[in-house]
Amino acid sequence: MIAETVCSAVAAAGLGIAAITAYRKRFLAAARIAAYALVPLGLVMTGAVEWVADTAFSPVAWAGFGVLGVAWGLLATTRAVERRRRGGTRKERKAAARTAQPDAVAPGVSAPSLGQGSRPASRPAATPRETAADDFSDIEAILKKHGI
C-alpha cells in the first residue's frame, strides 16, 4: 500500500515537472520526462510493485536468493578448478593447439642460413649522395614532363 502511494506520488511529481518544462518550450525534454514519470505509475497498475514489496519482505524469498548464490558459487568454483586442471580456458587451449608446430621430419638437420650468397654481388652499394641525386633526378624528370 505504501509502495503504491510513493510510486503514484513520484509519477505525479514527474508529470508536473514535465508540464513546467513544456511551458518553457522544451517539448522534447518534457516528453522524455513524462515518459520516465509514467514508468512507476505503470508498474503500480500492473501489480509489479506489490509483487516486489511482497518479495522484499518475505524470508522465504531471501532464503531462495541465498540458495541461488550458493549454487552460483559452486558452479564458478568447479569451473575454475576444471580450468586449472586442464591448463587454461578453451580459447587458450585452441590457440595453443593452433600455434603448436608439428615434429620435424629430420630433427637433427639445421635450418638453411641466409648469408651473403642470397644477395646479388653484381652491383656495388651506392653511397648516400648518389642515392639522393638519383632520387632528385627522378623528381626533376617528372616535373619537366608535366611542364613545371
N, C-alpha and C positions, 0 to 999 in steps of 0.2 A: 504494500500500500504506500509506504513512504517512498520507495524507489520510483513508483509510477508518478507520484506527485513531483518529485525532483526532476524527472525527465520531462514532464509536461511543462514545468516552470522554465527549464533550460530552453525548450523549444519556443515558448512564448517570448522569452528574452531575446533569443536569436532572431525571431521574426521581427521584433521591434527594432533591433539593430539594422536588419536588412531594410526596413522601411525608412529609417533615417538615412541610410546610405543611398537609397533610391531617390530620396528627396534632394540629396546633394548631386544628383545627376550622374551617379556612378552605377549605372544599371547592371553592368557585367559583374561587378563586385557584389552588388546587392543580390543578384540571382544566386551567386555562389554561396553567400552567407545564408540565404534562405534554404538552399539545398542542405547545407550542414545542419541547420536548425531543425529541419524536418526529420532527420535520422532518429533522434531519440523518441520523437512522437510516434514514428512508425514502429520502433521497437516495442513501445508500450502497447500499441494497438495489436501487434501480432502475438503478444504474450511472452516474448523472449525475455523481457526484463523480469517477469515473475519467475520464469524458469531459472534464470541466473541467480536471482535472490534466493530461491529455494535451494539451489545447489551450493551457494556460498555459505549458507548457514547449516548445511547438512553434514554431520560427522561421517556418515557413510560415503558421501561424495569425496570428502577429503581422504578417507582411507583408500578409496578407489584410485585417487591421484597418486597416493603413496605406492600402491601396488604397481601402477604403471611406471613410476620412477624406478622401482626395484627391477622390473622387467627390462627396462631400457638399459640400466646399469649392467645387468647380467649379459645382455646381448653385446654391448660395447666391450666389456671385458673379454668375453670369449672371442670376439673378432680380433682384438688386439693380441691375445695370446696366440691365436691361429696364425696371424700375420708374422709374428715373431718367429714361430716355428718354421714357417715356410721360407722366411728370408725376404720379407718385403711385401708390398701390395701386388695385386695382379698386374697393374700397369708396369710396375718396376720389374717384375719377372718377365713380362713380354718384351720390354725394352732390352733387358739383359740377354734374352734369347736371340733377339734380332742382331745385336752387336757382337755376339759370340762368334768367333771365327772358327771354321772347321779345321781339323788337324791337317797339317801339311802332308803332301804325298811323300816327300823326302825331307824329313825334319832336319837332317844333317847338312843340307845344301844351304849356302848363304844366298842372300838376295844379290842381284847384279848391281854393280856400282855404276854410277853416272859420273864419270870423271871427265877429263879434258877431251876424250875421244868423241863425245857426243856433239861438240861444238865445231863448226867448220873453221879451219885454220887458214883458209884461202885469203880472207880479208883482214888486214891488220886493224886493231882497235883504233878508232878515231879519237883525236884529242877533243876536249870540250869546246875549244874555239872553232874547230872545223864543223862540229855538230851544230853550233849556234849559227854559223854562217850559212850552212845548208838549210836550216830552218827558215832563216830570213830570206834566202833566195827563193824559196818556195812561196813565201808570202808575197814577195815582190812580184813574182810571176803571176800570181792570182790577181793582184791589184791592177797590174798592167793589162791583163786580159779583160777586165771589166772597165778599163778606161779611167781609173782613179789615180 
